[in-house]
Structures are given as structure tokens and as C-alpha cells.
Amino acid sequence: MIPAGAVRFSNAMSQFQSLAESLVILVALCGSAIWLRDRGTILRDEQGVFGRLVTDFALPAVILLSLSKVPFSLQALLPALLIFVVSVAIMVPAWIVGKAMGLQRKVLGSIILVASFGGSSTLGLSLIRRVFHDNPVVMRDSVLMGEYGVLLPVFTLGVAIAIYFGRDDHQETGLWEACRPFFLSPIFISMILGTAISMVGLPQSNVFVELVEDTLRVAGHSLMVLVAFSIGLALRPIAIRDLAALIAVAVLLKLVVEPLLAWSLALSFELPHLERELFVLQAAMPSGAISAVLAKRYGCDGAVASALVVATAIISLVSLPLTLYLGG
């Protein structure tokens, strides 16, 4: 009989390998963007183009396809709601610490985004698919938790924060006025439409439906490349000493406080073991690359956000397997 500790260690190593492979792909694509930028193939000023392609093209395709393909289920709504609560809760200490550090508003917006939102829609689903061997129940719950619990706050509160903190000093735009364009954006429309389709379902073996799904699938496959290129073009040389304090704050809040809060909530609400494991896994993910894209797209400090995303991703190589191993 294999000792339980050995099984847990083996699972942790499998998770580490899966995360490492995903991170290597992301880093390689970011490096390609930097190389192409240095050669003059892509201009630094074109970073905004890639950011808009992420938020207005690839992500809406992923959201619409993911929601429409997965039947609506009440089973995953509680952990999704809890993930939403955890993300919002982390914004408070991020704002308090940032204000105490005297950060400029654009940098403060970036640290709130990076500390609050994980990479569930990119690294998260990739990791879960590898670790749980495409288990259909796991994938269904993970997609619902990721879409409703992570992407929903990212593209509502996250966009609101990015717009609010990213506006210029002379602008007097209120929060609602600043965030109103989001509710007409492709992201919001795809979330509403996808949710409606998931509730009513689509006809099976329909040529037109299959054609639309294939189109969305091909468009969605560009997400990782577009996100990586957007980050790579936004990166600029920054002395590590200038970011050390911000990295410490982001790592502490995103990789330590957030999974601990998620674990305590999972125990308090007595989630089943599988849902508890998925919930903690989602919360323990490093900062999502989309946080850097939103920061740059809506006027926050995109370079700082990109550097913090990379820092949390590297440190998560140790923190994520350790978190899941200790949590059982």
C-alpha cells in the first residue's frame, strides 16, 4: 500500500510540472515579443493593439464558447461566489497598503489588479486539465468557477478599477461614468449571451452551430499569444530595488493571504473535497496576465503590472505546489 504522504508528494510534483510547462510557454512567447520589438518587427506603441485584441476579440470568444458549451449548474455557484468574495476582499488590504506606501494612483490601480485577480482563464484551466486528466465533472466545475468567480469580477470590478485609477489627474470622471463603456463592450455582451445560451442550450449536430463554435474556438486559441505579446511589449527595464516592495506586497496578498482566506471559507461552508481543492487551486494561482493587459489598456501603469505578474508567476512555482500539498 502506497503511503498517503507519497501520493500527496507525487500529486504536488505533477502540479509543479504542469505549472512549469505553462509558465515556460508564457515566458517564451513574451520573449518572442521582446525580440520582435527589438528587431523593429513590432513597435512598442503597438502594444495597445494587442491589448485591444485581447479584450475585444480573443477573450469574448473564449467566454462565449466556454459558457455556451457548459450546461448551467447550481452546484458550482457557491464556490464561484466565494472566489468572487475572496477577490473583492483582497482589494481592501491592497488599497490600504498602497495608500500607506504613498503610491501614485496609476501604480495603486495596478497593484490592486495584480493582487486581486488570478490567472484562472489561462494558466488555471491548463493546470487543472493536466492534473485532473480532463475529468468532465472537474472541467465543468472549473469553467463555471473560473467564468463566474474570476472572470466576472475581473471584467466588472477589475475594469472599473483600471478605468478609475487609470484616468488622468485632470479628469473628473465619476466611477459609473468611467465604467459605463464596459457594459457595451464585447466582453460583457459575450458573458450575458453565453450565460443565456448555457441555460437554454443549443441544438446538437447543427451545422451552423458547429461552424460558429469552431470559429470561436479558433479565435480563442489566439488568447495566450495575444496576452503574452501584450505583456512582452509593455515590459521595460526596471531596477529590482524599485519594485521590491511592490513585489513583496503582491506576493504576500496573492500567493499567501488569498489561498489562506479561500481555505478558511471552504472549511466554513463545508465544501466537498473536490470543490474545496478546486476552489483553493483557483485562489492560489499567480496573478493573471489579463491584469497587466487591463492596466495598460485603461491607463494604469502597465509596465509595473507586467513586472508584478511575472514575479508572482515565478514565485508560484514554489508557492502553488506547497499550498496544495499542505492543504491536502
N, C-alpha and C positions, 0 to 999 in steps of 0.2 A: 504494500500500500504506500502510495506516494505521500509524504508529509504535506500538510496544508501549507506550511511555510514555503516549501519548494514550489508548489503550484502558484502561490501568490508572487513569488520571485520571478517565475517563468512568465507570468502574465505581465508583470511590470517591465520585463526586458522586451517582450513583444510590443508593448505600447511605446517604449522608448525607441525601438527600431522604426516603427511606423511613423512616429512623430519626426524622427531624424530624417527619414526619407522625404517627407512632405516639406520639411524646412529646407533641405538641400535643393529641392526643386524651386522653391520660392527664392532662395538666395541666388541660385544660378540665373533665374530669369531677371532678378534685379541687377545682377552683374552684367548681364547681356544688355540691359537698357543703358547702364552707365557706359559700357564700351561703345555702344552705338552713338550715345551722346557725345563722347569724347572724339569719335571719328567724324562727327558732323552729320551722320545719317539722320539722327533725330535731334531736334533742338530742345534746349531746356524749356523754352517758352511753350513748347507743345505738350508739356505735362498736363495742362488744363484740358487738352483734347482727350487724353487718355482717361482723366478723371471723369469727364462728362460721358465718355463711352461706358465707363463702369456703372455710373448711377442712372444713365438714361437708356442703356442698351442691354448690357450683359446681365446685370442684376435683375432688372424686371423680367427678363426671360427665365432666369433661374427660379425666381419667386413664383411666377405664374405656373411654370411646369411642375415645380415641387408641390405646390398646394393643390393643383388640379389633379395630379396623379395619386395623391394620398387621400383616402376617404376621411372625412371629418370624424374625429373621435373625441369623446369627452374624457377618455382615460388619461391622455397626456396634457390636459388643460391645467390641472393643478400644478405639476412641476413646471409647466411653461409659465404660469402665473408667478410661481416662486422665483424663477430665473429673472423675470421682469422686475420683481421686487428687489432682488439682490443687486441687479444692475443699477436701479434707481438709488438704492441705499448707499452704494459706493460713491455716487456723485457728491454726497454731502461731505464726507471727510476729504474728498479730493478738492472740493471748493474751499473748505476751511483751511486746509494745509496750504493750498496755493495762495490764498489771500494772506496767510501768515508769512509766507515767503516773499510777499510783495511782487508776485509775478504780474507782468503786463497782461492785459485782457486777452490778447490773441494766444499767448502761451498758456494762460489759465484755461482757456477753452480746449486747447489741445490736450492738456494733462487730464482734464475731466473725461474727454472722449476716450483716451487711451486706457485710463484706469478703469473705466466702467464697462467697456464692451469687448467681448472676446471674439476669437475667430471661429465661431461656430459654423458659419456658412461656407468656409473654405477648409481650413485645417481640421476643424472639428468633425465634420461629416466624413472626411477622408480617413481620419484616425479611427472613428467608430466603425466604419465599413471594414477596415483591415482587422481590427481587434475582435469584432464580433462576427466575422466571416459572412457578411451580408445577410444576417438573420433578419427576416422580413418584419418581425414584430419590433425588433430593436430599431431598424431603419425607419419604420413608421413613426414610432415614438420620438426618435431623434429629430426627424424632419419637423414634426409638429412642435417639439420643444424649441428647435432652432428657429423656425419661422416665427412662431407666436411669442416665444420667450426672449429671443435675442434680436432677430431682425426687426420685429415690431418696435421695440424701444430705440434701436439704432436709427431707424428711418422715421421716427416721430420725434422723440425727445432728443436723440442724437443730432438730427438735422437742425432741430430748434436751437440746441446749444451751439452748434457750429455757426449758424447764422447770427445768433445773438452776440456771441463773443467775437465773431469774426468781422463784425461791421466796423467801419472806420470811426474814429473818435468824434468826428463832426456830425455823424448820423444820429438822428434822434428816433429811429425806427423802434416801435414797440415790439414786444415779443410776438404777439399774434400777427401783426402786420408783416414782421420779418419771416415768420414761418408759413404764412398763407400759401406761398408758391409751392410748398411741398405737397399740399393736398390736391394740386393739379398735376403733380409730377408722375412720370411713368411708374416709379416705384410704388407710390400709394395706390394708383389705379390698378396695378398688377396684383397688389395684395388683396384689395377688395374683390376684384374679379376672380382671382384664384380661390379665395375663401368661398365665394358663392358657388363656383363650379364644384369644389370639393364637397359641398353639401348636397347638391342635386345630382352630381355625377355626369359623365359623358357617355354617349353611345359607344359600344365596343365594336371593333372591326369596321370602323367607318373610315373610308379613305381620306376624307377631308380632315377629320380629327387627327389621324395618324400623320398627315402631312404637316399640320400645324405643330404637333408635338415634336416631330423631327426637326422642324425649323427652329423651335425654341431650344431644343437640345443642342443643336449646332451653335446657336448664338451663345448659350450658356457656357459652352466649353471654352469660350474666349475669356471667361472671367478671370482665371488665375493669371493669364498673360497680361491682361489689361491692368489688373491691380498691381502686379509686380512692376510693370513698366512705369506706372504712375508713381509708385514709391521710389523706384530707382532714379527717375528724373527729378524727384523732389529732394533727394538726399544731397547734402552739401557738407564739406568738411567742417566739423565742429569739434573743438577741443573737448576731450572726455571730461576734463575738470569742470567745464562749463555746464555739463549735463549730469554730472554725478549725482547731485541732489535730486534732480527730476527723475532720473533712472531709479534711485532708491525709493522714491515715493510711488512711482508706477509699479515697480516690482512688489513692494510691500502690499499695496492695495489690491492689485490684480491677481497676483500669484499666491498670496498668503491669506489676506483678510477675506477676499471674496469666496474662495473654496471653503474656508472655515465657517463663514456665515451660511453658505449653502448646505454644508454638512449638518449644522445645528438645526436649520429649518427642516431638512429632510427627516431628521430624527423626531423633531417636534410634531410633524404632520404624519409620522409613521408611514412614509412611502415604502412600497415594496422594494426588495433588494435591488432588482434590475433597474427600476426607475430611479432609485436613490443613487446607484452607480452612474447612470447616465447623467443625472442632474449634477452631481459633483464633477463629473468629467467636463460637462459644458462650462461650469463655473471656473474650473481650473485651467482652461485654455488660455494661452497668451493673448495679448491684445490683438484685436482683429485688424488686418491690414486696411479694411474699409474705414477704420477710424482716421487713419492718415489721409486717405482719399477725401473723406468728408471735410477734414480740417483744411486741406489745401483748397478744395473746391469752394468752400464758403468763407474763406478769408482768415482762418486761424493760421497758426504757424505750422505749415505743412512739413517743413524740414525737421523741426523738433519732434512732431508727432511721428514721422517716419523713423527717426532715430530711436525713439522710445519703443515703437513697435518691434523693431529689430532686436533691441536689447531684451525685451520681455520674451521674445521668441527664443533667443539663445539661452537665457536662464531657465526657460521652461523645459529644456532638455533634461534638467535635473529635477526641477520642482514638480513637474507633472507626474512622472512615474513614481516619485516619492509620495506625492499626495494620494495617488490611487493605491499604492502599496500600504500606506499607513491606514487608509480608510477601509481597506479590505475589499 
